[in-house]
Amino acid sequence: MNVIHVSAECYPIAKVGGLGDVVGSLPKYQQESEVGAKVIMPFYDNKFSSTHKFKSVYESELVLGQDIHAYKILKLKKDVLDIEVLFVDIPKLLFKDFVYSEDDTARFTAFQIAAMDWLLTLKEKPSIIHCHDHHTGLIPFMAQECFKYESLNQIPVILTIHNAQYQGWFSHDKVHYLPAFDISNNGLLDWDGMINPLAAGIKCAWRVTTVSPSYMKELQQAANGLEGLLDHEKEKCVGILNGIDSEVWNPETDEFIIKNYSAKNIQSGKTANKKWLCKEFGFSASKPLFAFIGRLVYEKGAELLPEVLEEILPKKECSILILGSGNPEVESALENLKKKHKGVYNVFIGYDEKLSHLIYSGTDFLLMPSRVEPCGLNQLYSLRYGTIPVVRSIGGLKDTVIDIEDGGFGFSHSEASENDILQTITRAIEFYKDVPKFKKTRKYIMSIDHSWDVSAQQYIDLYNSLKSG
């Protein structure tokens, strides 16, 4: 079986969020189960493209409305990745120093057309086309409806929804961007008067997956306007929990952290990394250290953080470190608190992969007060590093974090509200004082297996069911 994953992101090439981590890991674990898995993605102007050499394996032109774009399919000259990745190089559209912008309709429509045109040229066609999020949501429609891709329409196409809040909407006056199809089937593209790539993908994909079982259930109730469609299509929908790359995220071998450790020497390992963080950011290592890592946006509950910090920090019972970027107003509010709460609070605006590893290894608790969390990978990374998650019980967080009071190993709250977050942090601070329980829990969570092994097999089983069906 040969699977081609189509995605806008893939770690370590280009990563904005969890999508990049998933597409960088899932194919690798599928290959370990003897499934051929490749990725095709855009060719961006970034550090990865500037520090590696590529060769062209295919060159052609594509038509996008009235425009003609020359493009190439590239691959690395040397195998420096664990998986094979193909790159769609459309210089005028895709070769940018960013992944996403305000208007990506032309960029990602052209990317999808180029990928499909390239698939037409392959002697050995893929057994499965696996699309990820709305940036690839037109592929299920094109495979099913566009005349030029008729030879591909018997290949099962799967769409995985990583985040249904973003759907790629654009107006019907750009329908001519797509290769020719029977215009009477235009309704497959439409949702609420707009062309909606995510909705089109849901309608036309053979199967639709989400990145956790709870998120699939939640989407049938609230999906930024698509809940009715997902409820209607629920028979072909399934939630499969994401895993993590346990080789990249491994405190025993992680080259980013100060001291490597396992569950056996967690005390000395966590202490060494915590001391480094505290020295770097001006904290006392004797207090419980909480951290938030992520985008500073509404979805993550980030705008609640300044008020929460104003309430909890004057008590000086804990220290809190923030790593992230996003809403400028939230960034400014968090920056403005640094002087006022020096010694118990600090913030790093931006993203730093090395620092994120250090935070997972050196903090005691991870904060995730999310309003929306399809799966969440940060809580899985924190568990792997013996850092106790403090989360809102939503989506994948609900599936992976069981509250201490319910016989579990983390702390959860039901609402994304300042009061709920404060109460949960307070509970965590009290738990930290119970040293034997705290140490026992920290050691236990490192043993929880959230690698891709199980989840990758679930995808393979899904692929096999479509092939046999």
PLY file of the C-alpha trace (Angstrom):
ply
format ascii 1.0
element vertex 469
property float x
property float y
property float z
element edge 468
property int vertex1
property int vertex2
end_header
0.00 0.00 0.00
1.28 3.45 -0.93
-0.12 6.58 0.70
0.44 10.18 -0.37
-0.19 12.80 2.31
-1.06 16.26 0.95
-0.45 19.09 3.39
0.49 22.76 3.77
2.84 21.93 6.66
5.31 19.21 7.61
7.83 19.34 10.46
10.75 20.06 10.33
10.27 21.75 6.94
7.45 24.16 7.72
5.44 24.19 10.93
2.86 26.67 12.16
1.01 24.37 14.55
0.00 20.81 15.27
-0.69 20.05 11.60
3.03 20.25 10.89
3.86 17.88 13.74
1.27 15.33 12.63
2.28 15.27 8.98
5.92 15.07 9.98
5.29 12.04 12.21
2.36 9.95 10.97
3.97 8.90 7.64
7.15 7.85 9.47
5.23 5.53 11.78
3.19 4.19 8.86
6.42 3.26 7.09
7.49 1.32 10.15
4.34 -0.76 9.59
5.53 -1.40 6.02
3.16 1.09 4.42
4.76 3.29 1.79
4.05 6.87 2.82
5.10 10.14 1.19
4.24 13.79 1.67
3.65 16.45 -0.98
3.67 20.06 0.19
4.41 23.59 -1.05
7.98 24.79 -1.54
8.43 27.79 0.74
11.20 30.38 0.99
12.37 29.41 4.47
15.37 28.16 6.40
14.86 24.56 5.26
14.76 25.43 1.56
17.78 27.73 1.85
19.96 25.17 3.65
19.29 22.11 1.49
19.69 21.23 -2.16
16.85 20.00 -4.35
16.39 18.42 -7.75
13.46 18.60 -10.14
11.58 15.36 -10.84
8.80 16.91 -12.94
8.13 20.21 -14.69
4.98 21.52 -16.30
2.45 24.35 -16.38
-0.95 24.70 -14.77
-3.92 26.86 -15.59
-5.45 28.91 -12.78
-8.38 30.83 -14.22
-6.88 33.11 -16.87
-3.32 32.67 -15.61
-0.71 30.10 -16.52
1.91 29.17 -13.94
5.06 27.17 -14.57
5.84 24.79 -11.73
8.20 22.03 -10.69
7.97 19.03 -8.41
11.14 18.90 -6.35
12.75 16.43 -4.01
15.82 16.57 -1.81
19.14 15.61 -3.38
20.13 13.90 -0.13
17.85 11.96 2.18
17.98 14.03 5.35
14.42 13.22 6.50
12.82 10.05 7.82
10.16 10.24 5.09
10.14 11.11 1.40
8.79 14.60 0.76
7.90 16.11 -2.61
7.70 19.88 -2.99
5.44 21.86 -5.32
7.44 24.87 -6.50
5.26 27.62 -7.97
7.59 30.62 -7.60
5.04 33.44 -7.98
2.55 31.89 -5.55
4.15 29.51 -3.07
7.80 30.50 -2.70
7.17 32.95 0.13
8.74 33.42 3.56
5.39 32.56 5.17
3.04 29.58 5.11
-0.27 31.42 5.41
-1.46 34.92 4.55
-4.71 36.89 4.48
-5.76 35.55 1.06
-4.43 32.14 0.11
-7.12 31.11 -2.38
-4.91 31.25 -5.48
-1.87 29.87 -3.66
-3.42 26.69 -2.28
-5.77 26.08 -5.22
-2.75 26.10 -7.52
-0.86 23.83 -5.10
-3.69 21.28 -5.19
-3.99 21.40 -8.98
-0.23 20.90 -9.38
-0.29 17.95 -6.98
-3.17 16.32 -8.85
-1.59 16.95 -12.26
1.62 15.32 -11.01
-0.30 12.29 -9.73
-1.68 11.82 -13.25
1.87 11.30 -14.54
2.82 8.53 -12.10
3.00 5.01 -13.46
2.28 3.64 -10.01
-0.63 5.58 -8.58
-1.04 5.89 -4.79
-3.35 3.44 -3.03
-4.69 6.26 -0.83
-4.69 10.06 -1.07
-4.73 11.50 2.45
-5.59 15.22 2.58
-5.07 17.47 5.60
-7.29 20.48 6.42
-8.94 22.97 4.08
-5.72 23.78 2.18
-6.19 20.38 0.50
-9.99 20.19 0.76
-10.58 20.71 -2.97
-8.70 17.51 -3.86
-11.59 15.16 -2.93
-13.90 17.28 -5.12
-11.45 17.45 -8.03
-10.77 13.71 -7.90
-14.50 13.02 -8.01
-15.75 15.74 -10.36
-13.06 17.26 -12.60
-12.91 15.63 -16.02
-9.12 15.61 -16.31
-8.77 13.54 -13.12
-11.19 10.78 -14.10
-8.39 8.21 -13.97
-7.85 9.05 -10.28
-11.45 8.87 -9.08
-11.21 5.26 -7.94
-8.43 6.06 -5.48
-9.87 6.41 -1.95
-9.46 9.96 -0.65
-9.39 10.69 3.10
-9.71 14.15 4.62
-8.41 14.80 8.13
-9.76 17.88 9.90
-7.13 19.30 12.21
-9.04 22.51 12.90
-12.53 23.20 11.55
-12.42 26.89 12.50
-10.50 27.60 9.30
-12.31 26.56 6.12
-10.70 28.45 3.21
-13.83 30.26 2.03
-13.82 32.14 -1.28
-16.46 33.57 -3.59
-18.10 31.74 -6.49
-16.62 34.19 -8.99
-13.36 32.24 -8.60
-14.87 28.88 -9.49
-13.03 29.18 -12.83
-9.80 28.53 -10.89
-10.77 24.86 -10.86
-10.26 22.49 -13.80
-13.41 21.88 -15.85
-16.25 19.91 -14.25
-20.01 19.52 -14.71
-21.23 22.90 -13.44
-24.52 21.34 -12.38
-22.52 19.78 -9.52
-21.41 23.20 -8.29
-23.42 22.64 -5.11
-20.75 20.26 -3.87
-18.43 23.27 -3.53
-20.97 25.51 -1.85
-21.74 26.12 1.78
-23.73 29.13 2.90
-23.31 30.95 -0.40
-19.51 30.60 -0.62
-17.14 28.08 -2.07
-15.97 26.28 1.05
-13.00 23.93 0.48
-13.40 22.22 3.85
-17.12 21.61 3.25
-16.38 20.35 -0.28
-13.79 17.96 1.15
-16.25 16.65 3.74
-18.88 16.06 1.05
-16.58 14.33 -1.43
-13.97 12.48 0.66
-14.47 8.74 1.08
-13.83 9.10 4.80
-13.43 12.11 7.11
-11.32 11.89 10.24
-10.63 14.29 13.07
-7.70 14.29 15.43
-9.56 13.02 18.50
-12.84 11.17 19.19
-14.23 13.95 21.39
-13.51 16.59 18.77
-15.52 14.63 16.22
-18.50 14.60 18.57
-18.10 18.29 19.34
-17.98 19.22 15.65
-21.43 17.75 15.13
-22.65 20.34 17.65
-20.38 23.31 16.88
-18.10 23.54 13.83
-18.08 27.18 12.76
-21.14 26.64 10.58
-20.40 23.08 9.41
-22.08 21.21 12.27
-25.14 20.33 10.17
-22.98 18.96 7.36
-20.83 16.92 9.73
-23.89 15.54 11.46
-25.33 14.60 8.04
-22.05 12.90 7.02
-21.41 11.29 10.42
-21.56 7.73 9.04
-18.29 8.30 7.19
-16.63 10.25 10.01
-14.30 8.89 12.68
-12.10 10.43 15.36
-8.54 9.08 15.63
-6.41 10.53 18.41
-3.11 12.04 17.33
0.11 10.59 18.63
3.50 12.20 19.14
6.89 11.39 17.70
8.46 9.67 20.68
11.92 9.92 19.11
11.80 13.71 18.70
10.05 14.17 22.04
12.22 12.02 24.28
13.76 13.50 27.44
16.34 10.69 27.50
17.90 11.82 24.19
16.61 15.37 23.63
19.59 17.49 22.54
17.75 20.73 23.33
17.52 20.26 27.09
20.11 20.87 29.81
20.05 17.40 31.36
18.56 14.24 29.88
16.48 12.03 32.11
14.03 9.13 32.28
11.37 8.17 34.78
14.13 6.58 36.89
16.05 9.82 37.42
13.24 12.31 36.83
13.93 14.20 40.05
17.49 15.19 39.17
16.65 15.72 35.49
13.64 17.96 36.05
15.48 19.88 38.77
18.45 20.66 36.50
16.25 21.89 33.69
14.03 23.88 36.05
17.05 25.59 37.58
18.22 26.66 34.12
14.78 28.08 33.25
14.52 29.89 36.56
17.96 31.44 36.17
17.22 32.44 32.57
13.87 34.07 33.36
14.44 35.33 36.90
12.40 32.89 38.98
12.91 31.09 42.26
13.26 27.35 41.70
11.51 26.66 45.02
8.10 27.74 43.71
5.89 25.66 41.40
6.55 26.75 37.82
3.66 26.94 35.33
4.04 27.57 31.59
1.87 28.33 28.59
3.17 27.42 25.12
1.12 28.29 22.08
-0.57 30.83 19.88
-1.88 33.85 21.75
-5.32 33.70 20.16
-8.95 33.39 21.23
-9.06 29.64 20.46
-6.36 29.02 23.06
-8.05 31.19 25.70
-5.03 33.49 25.53
-6.91 36.74 26.14
-7.91 35.36 29.55
-4.28 35.08 30.63
-3.58 38.74 31.57
-6.49 38.86 34.04
-5.60 35.44 35.42
-2.00 36.57 35.92
-3.07 39.79 37.62
-5.07 37.73 40.10
-2.66 34.89 40.83
0.81 36.50 40.68
0.50 39.00 43.58
0.16 36.03 45.91
3.69 34.94 44.89
2.78 31.27 45.37
4.00 30.26 41.91
5.93 31.45 38.85
4.47 31.59 35.33
6.28 31.65 31.98
4.56 32.36 28.64
5.95 31.36 25.22
3.90 32.36 22.21
2.73 34.96 19.72
-0.52 35.97 18.10
-3.00 38.71 18.90
-1.03 42.00 19.21
-3.26 43.25 22.05
-2.69 40.06 24.04
1.04 40.22 23.33
1.16 43.82 24.57
-0.86 43.05 27.71
1.43 40.14 28.58
4.58 42.20 27.93
3.27 45.02 30.15
3.04 42.67 33.15
6.74 41.84 33.21
7.93 44.78 35.32
4.97 44.63 37.66
5.49 40.95 38.50
9.23 40.61 38.18
10.54 37.48 39.85
7.37 35.43 39.38
6.47 36.12 35.74
8.10 36.39 32.34
7.12 36.14 28.69
8.88 35.29 25.42
6.93 36.68 22.47
7.57 34.52 19.41
8.32 30.84 19.02
11.55 28.99 19.72
11.66 25.22 19.23
14.61 24.72 21.58
13.01 26.83 24.30
9.77 24.86 24.01
11.67 21.63 24.75
13.38 23.28 27.70
10.04 24.45 29.06
8.49 20.99 28.82
11.50 19.53 30.62
11.85 22.22 33.27
8.35 23.30 34.30
6.08 21.61 36.81
2.71 22.36 35.15
1.54 23.21 31.62
-1.44 25.54 31.14
-3.90 24.90 28.29
-7.12 26.89 28.93
-8.32 26.30 25.36
-11.71 27.19 23.96
-11.06 24.86 21.02
-8.53 22.03 21.05
-9.12 19.42 18.33
-6.46 17.13 19.78
-3.73 19.11 21.42
-0.15 17.91 21.27
1.32 20.13 23.96
-0.32 18.17 26.77
1.09 14.95 25.27
4.58 16.46 25.11
4.24 17.61 28.72
3.24 14.13 29.89
6.25 12.68 28.08
8.51 15.09 29.99
6.86 14.60 33.39
5.11 17.98 33.38
1.56 17.86 34.73
-1.08 19.36 32.40
-3.63 21.91 33.63
-6.29 22.02 30.91
-9.81 22.84 29.94
-11.75 19.61 29.38
-12.48 20.00 25.66
-11.69 18.03 22.49
-8.50 16.00 22.68
-7.71 17.43 26.11
-10.81 15.66 27.40
-9.59 12.41 25.82
-6.06 12.57 27.20
-6.10 14.30 30.62
-7.98 12.78 33.58
-8.34 15.00 36.61
-6.57 14.08 39.85
-9.90 14.14 41.69
-11.25 11.52 39.28
-8.35 9.15 39.91
-6.22 10.66 37.15
-2.98 12.57 36.79
-3.78 16.14 35.69
-6.00 19.09 36.43
-8.99 20.08 34.32
-11.78 22.64 34.35
-15.04 22.72 32.41
-15.19 26.35 31.21
-12.77 28.72 29.51
-13.22 31.38 32.17
-10.87 33.33 34.43
-12.50 31.89 37.56
-12.22 28.27 36.38
-8.58 28.74 35.38
-7.71 30.37 38.72
-9.40 27.63 40.74
-7.57 24.94 38.79
-4.17 26.63 39.17
-4.85 26.94 42.90
-5.59 23.22 43.10
-2.35 22.48 41.28
-0.36 24.69 43.68
-1.80 22.80 46.66
-0.99 19.48 44.99
2.62 20.60 44.47
2.95 20.95 48.25
2.15 17.24 48.70
5.64 16.19 47.66
5.19 12.38 47.68
2.02 12.52 45.55
3.49 15.13 43.25
6.63 13.06 42.61
4.64 9.85 42.15
2.29 11.47 39.64
5.13 13.08 37.72
6.90 9.75 37.41
3.70 7.95 36.38
2.76 10.31 33.55
6.11 9.67 31.86
5.05 6.04 31.41
1.84 6.86 29.48
2.27 5.83 25.83
1.03 8.48 23.41
3.34 7.51 20.55
2.01 7.18 17.01
2.15 3.37 17.09
-1.52 2.81 17.94
-2.91 5.76 15.98
-0.88 4.99 12.86
-2.28 1.46 12.87
-5.82 2.85 13.16
-5.23 4.86 10.01
-3.82 1.82 8.25
-6.90 -0.18 9.25
-9.05 2.61 7.81
-7.08 2.57 4.55
-7.47 -1.21 4.29
-11.21 -1.01 4.86
-11.54 1.37 1.90
-9.38 -0.75 -0.36
-11.23 -3.93 0.50
-14.58 -2.13 0.27
0 1
1 2
2 3
3 4
4 5
5 6
6 7
7 8
8 9
9 10
10 11
11 12
12 13
13 14
14 15
15 16
16 17
17 18
18 19
19 20
20 21
21 22
22 23
23 24
24 25
25 26
26 27
27 28
28 29
29 30
30 31
31 32
32 33
33 34
34 35
35 36
36 37
37 38
38 39
39 40
40 41
41 42
42 43
43 44
44 45
45 46
46 47
47 48
48 49
49 50
50 51
51 52
52 53
53 54
54 55
55 56
56 57
57 58
58 59
59 60
60 61
61 62
62 63
63 64
64 65
65 66
66 67
67 68
68 69
69 70
70 71
71 72
72 73
73 74
74 75
75 76
76 77
77 78
78 79
79 80
80 81
81 82
82 83
83 84
84 85
85 86
86 87
87 88
88 89
89 90
90 91
91 92
92 93
93 94
94 95
95 96
96 97
97 98
98 99
99 100
100 101
101 102
102 103
103 104
104 105
105 106
106 107
107 108
108 109
109 110
110 111
111 112
112 113
113 114
114 115
115 116
116 117
117 118
118 119
119 120
120 121
121 122
122 123
123 124
124 125
125 126
126 127
127 128
128 129
129 130
130 131
131 132
132 133
133 134
134 135
135 136
136 137
137 138
138 139
139 140
140 141
141 142
142 143
143 144
144 145
145 146
146 147
147 148
148 149
149 150
150 151
151 152
152 153
153 154
154 155
155 156
156 157
157 158
158 159
159 160
160 161
161 162
162 163
163 164
164 165
165 166
166 167
167 168
168 169
169 170
170 171
171 172
172 173
173 174
174 175
175 176
176 177
177 178
178 179
179 180
180 181
181 182
182 183
183 184
184 185
185 186
186 187
187 188
188 189
189 190
190 191
191 192
192 193
193 194
194 195
195 196
196 197
197 198
198 199
199 200
200 201
201 202
202 203
203 204
204 205
205 206
206 207
207 208
208 209
209 210
210 211
211 212
212 213
213 214
214 215
215 216
216 217
217 218
218 219
219 220
220 221
221 222
222 223
223 224
224 225
225 226
226 227
227 228
228 229
229 230
230 231
231 232
232 233
233 234
234 235
235 236
236 237
237 238
238 239
239 240
240 241
241 242
242 243
243 244
244 245
245 246
246 247
247 248
248 249
249 250
250 251
251 252
252 253
253 254
254 255
255 256
256 257
257 258
258 259
259 260
260 261
261 262
262 263
263 264
264 265
265 266
266 267
267 268
268 269
269 270
270 271
271 272
272 273
273 274
274 275
275 276
276 277
277 278
278 279
279 280
280 281
281 282
282 283
283 284
284 285
285 286
286 287
287 288
288 289
289 290
290 291
291 292
292 293
293 294
294 295
295 296
296 297
297 298
298 299
299 300
300 301
301 302
302 303
303 304
304 305
305 306
306 307
307 308
308 309
309 310
310 311
311 312
312 313
313 314
314 315
315 316
316 317
317 318
318 319
319 320
320 321
321 322
322 323
323 324
324 325
325 326
326 327
327 328
328 329
329 330
330 331
331 332
332 333
333 334
334 335
335 336
336 337
337 338
338 339
339 340
340 341
341 342
342 343
343 344
344 345
345 346
346 347
347 348
348 349
349 350
350 351
351 352
352 353
353 354
354 355
355 356
356 357
357 358
358 359
359 360
360 361
361 362
362 363
363 364
364 365
365 366
366 367
367 368
368 369
369 370
370 371
371 372
372 373
373 374
374 375
375 376
376 377
377 378
378 379
379 380
380 381
381 382
382 383
383 384
384 385
385 386
386 387
387 388
388 389
389 390
390 391
391 392
392 393
393 394
394 395
395 396
396 397
397 398
398 399
399 400
400 401
401 402
402 403
403 404
404 405
405 406
406 407
407 408
408 409
409 410
410 411
411 412
412 413
413 414
414 415
415 416
416 417
417 418
418 419
419 420
420 421
421 422
422 423
423 424
424 425
425 426
426 427
427 428
428 429
429 430
430 431
431 432
432 433
433 434
434 435
435 436
436 437
437 438
438 439
439 440
440 441
441 442
442 443
443 444
444 445
445 446
446 447
447 448
448 449
449 450
450 451
451 452
452 453
453 454
454 455
455 456
456 457
457 458
458 459
459 460
460 461
461 462
462 463
463 464
464 465
465 466
466 467
467 468
